[in-house]
Amino acid sequence: MTESAGGADCVIVGEALGKWYGEVIGLNNFNLEIKHGVTGVVGPNGSGKSTFFKLVLGLIKPNTGTISVLGQIPWRNSKLHSEIGFCPDYESLPADSTGRQFLSLIGHLHAMEGAALSKRIEETAKLVEMTHALDRRTGGYSKGMKQRMKIAGALIHDPQLVILDEPLSGTDPIVRKDLIDLTKRLNKEQGHDVIVSSHVLFEIERMTHNVALIYKGRTVASGDISEIRALIDKHPHNIVIEGDGISSLAKALLDKDYIVSVAFNVDRSGITVQVLQPDDFFNELPALVGQTNCSVISMYSLDDNLEAIFKYLVGR
């Protein structure tokens, strides 16, 4: 295959991409260049992130436009698949299998076997800090352990490009910090190019400053986050935190200057926090959780808030 139009420094080049499903538009005149390193892809539900990833993986073919991945056309390109590792946002671990059996299965799909596969399983498990749980059934894993093992599955064949689709979703603040650190290490220490998606822009910024914002099938903005975050910071961000002992966390948050408001849900098992300085919030949250001795089960950003941000960015 010929080198991509974006040059040797580009991992992915999409030009005038269009993909639709009947009357539903997935991507529309979509243009994006992703360079080597770690790149974050951010957008609300229905923005086109999943369609973009399917095109990158060669699972679907664009109706219009062109896309190249590592200098190659992904559609019907089995050779390229060996250079890409994908961690999906959905549950993909067989509950009755051990972590070792899961990684062995993925390795066999990539024609790995014998001593080389066994060695790679140990290396990958160590990288994601799951050596201690390799021989436990994945059905008994916590959410954070499942995410780590899914990432291990994406890494087992040592691909050049790793795609992590919503890897932080549903994890508590401490696990999120660990996964953010792991994502950065995959590039800095292991040499992988990484694409990571999230609903929470400020978590992406903790991994990289290279960001692409996608909204309604188009690229709203891409490049260094510092160029657009001044606009975004003017909008309060609504973040939902659910778990046990949340009242103590709510009280601690009210003392922080970056908090606009804290509101309990009906059964008081969760709170909606309105934040003016998301960086300070995400940086301090793990310590606050530990100090207040609460148990966070889930944390997520409200889609309607992201919708407002993207509408603002596109001037609608």
KANORQUI-V228167 format. One record per backbone hydrogen bond with DSSP energy under -0.5 kcal/mol. NH is the residue of the N-H (numbers start at 1). CO is the residue of the C=O. E is the energy in kcal/mol with one decimal. If there is no record, write none. Layout:
nh & co & e
NH & CO & E
NH & CO & E
This chain:
nh & co & e
7 & 4 & -1.8
10 & 7 & -1.7
11 & 34 & -3.4
12 & 34 & -1.7
13 & 68 & -2.2
14 & 32 & -3.1
15 & 66 & -2.8
17 & 30 & -2.7
18 & 64 & -2.1
19 & 27 & -2.2
21 & 24 & -3.5
22 & 20 & -0.6
24 & 21 & -2.1
25 & 23 & -0.5
26 & 19 & -2.8
26 & 24 & -0.6
27 & 19 & -2.0
28 & 217 & -2.5
30 & 17 & -2.7
32 & 14 & -2.2
34 & 12 & -2.7
35 & 33 & -0.5
36 & 9 & -1.4
39 & 194 & -2.7
40 & 210 & -3.0
41 & 196 & -2.5
42 & 40 & -0.5
42 & 212 & -2.7
43 & 198 & -0.9
47 & 44 & -1.7
52 & 48 & -2.4
53 & 49 & -2.4
54 & 50 & -2.2
55 & 51 & -1.9
56 & 52 & -2.2
57 & 53 & -2.4
58 & 55 & -0.8
59 & 54 & -2.4
60 & 54 & -1.0
63 & 18 & -2.2
64 & 18 & -1.8
66 & 15 & -2.0
68 & 13 & -2.2
69 & 72 & -3.3
70 & 11 & -3.6
72 & 69 & -1.5
74 & 72 & -0.5
76 & 58 & -0.7
77 & 74 & -1.5
80 & 77 & -0.6
81 & 77 & -0.9
82 & 78 & -0.6
82 & 79 & -0.9
83 & 80 & -2.1
84 & 81 & -1.3
85 & 161 & -2.8
87 & 163 & -3.1
88 & 86 & -0.6
95 & 93 & -0.6
97 & 94 & -1.8
99 & 133 & -0.6
99 & 136 & -1.4
100 & 134 & -3.1
102 & 98 & -2.2
103 & 99 & -2.4
104 & 100 & -2.2
105 & 101 & -2.2
106 & 102 & -2.2
107 & 103 & -2.5
108 & 104 & -2.4
109 & 105 & -1.8
110 & 106 & -0.8
110 & 107 & -0.9
111 & 108 & -2.0
112 & 107 & -2.6
116 & 113 & -0.6
117 & 113 & -1.2
118 & 114 & -2.2
119 & 115 & -2.6
120 & 116 & -2.0
121 & 117 & -2.4
122 & 118 & -1.7
123 & 119 & -2.3
124 & 120 & -2.7
125 & 121 & -2.4
126 & 122 & -2.0
127 & 123 & -1.9
128 & 124 & -1.9
129 & 126 & -1.0
130 & 125 & -3.4
131 & 125 & -0.6
133 & 130 & -1.2
134 & 131 & -1.2
136 & 133 & -1.6
138 & 97 & -2.8
139 & 95 & -1.7
140 & 137 & -1.7
141 & 138 & -1.7
146 & 142 & -2.4
147 & 143 & -2.1
148 & 144 & -2.1
149 & 145 & -2.4
150 & 146 & -2.4
151 & 147 & -2.1
152 & 148 & -2.2
153 & 149 & -2.1
154 & 150 & -1.4
155 & 151 & -1.1
155 & 152 & -0.6
156 & 152 & -1.4
158 & 155 & -2.8
160 & 83 & -0.6
161 & 83 & -2.7
162 & 193 & -3.0
163 & 85 & -3.2
164 & 162 & -0.5
164 & 195 & -3.2
165 & 87 & -2.7
165 & 163 & -0.6
166 & 164 & -0.8
169 & 166 & -1.2
171 & 168 & -1.8
176 & 172 & -2.6
177 & 173 & -2.0
178 & 174 & -1.9
179 & 175 & -2.6
180 & 176 & -2.5
181 & 177 & -2.3
182 & 178 & -2.3
183 & 179 & -2.4
184 & 180 & -1.9
185 & 181 & -2.0
186 & 182 & -2.0
187 & 183 & -0.8
187 & 184 & -0.6
188 & 184 & -2.5
189 & 185 & -2.4
190 & 185 & -1.7
191 & 187 & -1.1
192 & 186 & -2.6
193 & 160 & -2.9
194 & 37 & -2.6
195 & 162 & -2.6
196 & 39 & -2.4
197 & 164 & -2.4
198 & 41 & -1.6
201 & 199 & -0.8
203 & 200 & -1.1
204 & 200 & -1.5
205 & 201 & -1.9
206 & 203 & -0.5
207 & 204 & -1.8
208 & 204 & -2.2
211 & 209 & -0.8
211 & 223 & -2.8
212 & 40 & -2.7
213 & 221 & -3.4
214 & 42 & -3.0
214 & 212 & -0.6
215 & 218 & -2.7
217 & 47 & -3.2
218 & 215 & -1.2
220 & 213 & -2.8
220 & 218 & -0.8
221 & 213 & -1.1
223 & 211 & -2.0
225 & 209 & -2.3
227 & 224 & -1.9
228 & 225 & -1.6
229 & 225 & -2.1
231 & 228 & -0.7
232 & 228 & -1.6
233 & 229 & -2.9
234 & 231 & -0.9
235 & 232 & -2.2
236 & 234 & -0.5
237 & 275 & -2.9
239 & 237 & -0.6
239 & 273 & -2.8
240 & 300 & -3.1
241 & 271 & -2.8
242 & 298 & -2.8
243 & 269 & -2.7
244 & 295 & -2.2
248 & 245 & -0.7
249 & 245 & -0.8
250 & 246 & -2.7
251 & 247 & -2.1
252 & 248 & -1.8
253 & 249 & -2.4
254 & 250 & -1.7
255 & 251 & -0.5
255 & 252 & -0.9
256 & 253 & -2.1
259 & 256 & -1.3
260 & 258 & -0.5
260 & 274 & -3.3
261 & 274 & -1.0
263 & 272 & -2.1
265 & 270 & -2.4
268 & 265 & -1.4
271 & 241 & -2.8
272 & 263 & -2.9
273 & 239 & -3.4
273 & 271 & -0.6
274 & 261 & -2.5
275 & 237 & -2.9
275 & 273 & -0.6
276 & 258 & -2.9
277 & 258 & -0.7
280 & 277 & -0.5
281 & 277 & -1.8
282 & 278 & -2.9
283 & 279 & -2.2
284 & 280 & -2.0
285 & 281 & -1.9
286 & 282 & -0.6
288 & 284 & -2.1
289 & 285 & -2.7
290 & 286 & -1.9
291 & 287 & -2.5
292 & 288 & -2.3
293 & 289 & -0.7
294 & 289 & -1.3
295 & 244 & -2.7
296 & 294 & -0.6
297 & 242 & -2.7
297 & 295 & -0.6
298 & 242 & -1.7
300 & 240 & -2.0
302 & 238 & -2.0
305 & 302 & -0.6
306 & 302 & -1.6
307 & 303 & -2.7
308 & 304 & -1.7
309 & 305 & -2.0
310 & 306 & -2.7
311 & 307 & -2.3
312 & 308 & -2.0
313 & 309 & -2.2
314 & 310 & -1.9
315 & 312 & -0.9
316 & 311 & -2.7
